[in-house]
Amino acid sequence: MSSSKLQESEVRIAHSLHMKEEEFVVKRRKKVFHSLKKLQIDCSQDKVPHFALLGSGGGQRAMVGLLGSLVQLDKAGLLDCILYLSGVSGSTWCMASLYQEPDWSTKLETVKDKIIRRLSGPGVSWGDAFAKLKKYYYEKDHFSLTDVWAVMVVTEYVKEIDEHTLTEKQNQHSEDLFPIYTVIDKNRTEQGEQSTTQIHVHPYEIPFTSTDVTQCKQSKEEKDAWFEISPHEAGYSLTGAFVKTSSFGSKFDSGSKTKPQPETDILYLQALCGSAVADGDENKKILWQKIKDFFKHLLQLEMFEEIMEEYHKAPPAKDGYQVLMDLVDMNLAVLNGKNPSDLDQSIRKTLNELSGGKRQLIFPTEKLNITDKQDATLYMKQYTEDVCNNLSSWFSCWPFDVWMSICRCMAQWIWGRKYDFLQKMNDKTVPSTLLKSETRDYEDAGLLLNSPYFSVLRKERNVDLIISLDFSEGDPFMTVRKAAEMCKKRNIPFPEVNIPSEDLKNPKDFYVFKGTNTPTVIHIPLFNVVNCGGDIEMWRDKYGTLQDSYSAEMITDLMEVAGKNISNNREKLLEQIQAVIN
């Protein structure tokens, strides 16, 4: 292949940095050098170390905690020493807010105030939310629960619909840290197989097919599930396979783009990174309930009445709406172990009336065994698909086509579906499953490791010092210990992690882990005996992961607590920076 074609290719398989990132690093190192000089830290210009700041997941707790930490790093004169900023889940919500503003790190106090006003202000209107959902549904080939999650839940926390893209903003941050957003590939299985179910623009036209999928975290741990998204490219961190960020989601064949798709916008990116509910039956209950509430709100809007009038010649639209509501309730009933016979009868009766007795559901209720969770789940997958197939023969309009697609996605539990940009490429360094699949599904990296260590542990990034801000719920040392275990399995340099037993329930605010030929890792738990005294549990209870959005007072208090972890440890941070240089 000629050099010109190599340069034009949007797929890159290599263990090297993107050219634009390399250029950024060169410029940023100069800024870091001058920042170290201001701090009276001796360092030659050709020996400037690479520092990375990590923000863990933790919903809005992580979003606010990271903001408070960054503000204090700035006040301490340390922010300009850092090269990379990488986040998981809730921390990416903070990152997305910051990177709206050109060169945000040069005016952080002003940007912080703007973010706080938005987070403590009014939310997105139902009308705007429904309009955005409609846009997601019709503008691309693959619609999934990530789209629903973005519109229904993420907007409740971030209080906006940000339709900008990373590519739009990539040239506006020459003074800022290099941002890396992280997710994981949900499709990694022991068999290397994935679902063949396709949810496209008009899912009711496509036959239902499925293979049994084993999606377990253990199998994902054994392979490269780590996926990063930067302003320039998106791809597998450890495998070294990337595509331009502007084309992430587009269809490729043998490395050539065959069907462009819109670039992922920031709202969807926040949902992709912050989709921790994409795991477990209990979360299915939460999401079915939110979908039910979402449908009810649409019914109350004026535009729903207009839809009813527009399609008055079709069978009663409200009957179709009731079938979908009954279907949601039936799924909820089965998940809760309750007999759904009444709901099933209501659905069958309405569908029978709509079809004049010509259409029947395939699955009899007697075959539903609610005491066998696995059997009941499989039954409801098929039942939900059958109801949607029946209903779609009568309705082909907004919002019914979207509702039915949501129900199908729920039945199949489809999250973050994108075209596989590596399909049919010929490269032995890439796992064969990535070369064969048409689509891949992506989800919150916190479901595997709640901190983005593997994005900055890429050898080519040469990171010398990692500052890990841990906003996790539960064990405050889980992320750093698990990172050490995973790195040991993969032969990735990482220091040993030993936590004093007395600290497990009462963590301090600053831990340093060092090793031979490994990066130095500084681990900082959000709530600790220094900034919370004896009230650690009280603080944890006050700031839950999935509770309602925080008030202005809660945001201010949490930022202050998180900031203390930096201000109280400024001298220790300076010591470790000097030690790394030495």
Secondary structure, 3 states (H helix, E strand, C coil): CCHHHHHHCCEEECCCCCHHHHHHHHHHHHHHHHHHHHCCCCCCHHHCCCEEEEECCCHHHHHHHHHHHHHHHHHCCCHHHCCEEEECCHHHHHHHHHCCCCCHHHCHHHHHHHHHHHHCCCCCCHHHHHHHHHHHHHHCCCCCHHHHHHHHHHHHHHCCCCCCEHHHHCCCCCCCCEEEEEEEECCCCCCCCCCCCCCCCCHHHCCCCCCCCCCCHHHHHCCCCEEEECCCEEEECCCCEEEEHHHCCCEEECCEEEECCCCCEHHHHHHHHCCCCCCCHHHHHHHHHHHHHHHHHHHCCHHHHHHHHHCCCCCCHHHHHHHHHHHHHHHHHHHCCCCCHHHHHHHHHHHHHHCCCCCCCCCCHHHCCCCCHHHHHHHHHHHHHHHHHHHHCCCCCCCHHHHHHHHHHHHHCCCCEEECCCCCCCCCCCCHHHHHCCEEEEEEHHHCCCCCHHHHCCHHHCCCEEEEEECCCCCCCHHHHHHHHHHHHHCCCCCCCCCCHHHCCCCCCCEEECCCCCCEEEEEECCCCCCCCCCHHHHHHHCCCCCCCCCHHHHHHHHHHHHHHHHCCHHHHHHHHHHHHC
